[in-house]
């Protein structure tokens, strides 16, 4: 394991394999994000033929694309997910596909835990044909504030000092910059907040484990949280409960849309080419 990389690649694969056995009933965020991407795909008034579902999970998105008449290659970092979808096992920053292999790449719920995200985005752009479309969704900055608070309470109770237990999160501006740096054109990044109510701290952790979304940081503490820490985390989580004894956790879903370069795409206007002053256009009449 390379200590300079943010995530433990082997552990990530193992967590994906565990999620393949346990995700039923806890895949609500994946389904919601996938359905949003499919809706955005339906807005695009052009036909696609060859798609890659990158981070295919249980194959929901792959199946939806096939029902739209596309040829789909499913890929996942987890061996179990890849095998279940009759797809390819690969990491997103080590794609085994040739340049221009697809005209559509879609990815749900995995790019936030890739070791080399700029490299992964560059590879995705390369495997797209000219004017190919990239659509992705994953949790971004602002997600899991209640979990973060509970983990801080646990560390304080244990008296060991803070340890990295929450993954770094990408904000919308950084995501747009990464798309541009990777060579995409017409990049758009936006977010949608989703609130989920949990009856207990244990319920949140159970769902995160089932999603394959627990700590895989290479620098994570190997020291388990003791009973005092767990009690403190549980109490901190419950402190935010509403009148029904449920605590709301927040997930910020980051959506990316971008195109591979093509000579046929519209170009932004040349700087200084405007024929009207913005200040004059915004000036009130009279």
Secondary structure, DSSP 8 states (H G I E B T S, - for coil): --TTSSB-HHHHHHHHHHHHHH-TTS-HHHHHHHHHHHHHHHHS-S---EEEEET-TTSHHHHHHHHTT-EEEEEESSHHHHHHTT-EE--TTS----TT-EEEEEEES-GGG-TTHHHHHHHHHHHEEEEEEEEEEEE-TT--HHHHHHHHHHHHHHTS-----S-----HHHHHHHHHHTT-EEEEEEEEEEEEEES-HHHHHHHHHHHT-S--BTT---S---HHHHHHHHHHHHHT--TTS-EEEEEEEEEEEEE---TTS-----TT--SS-HHHHHS---
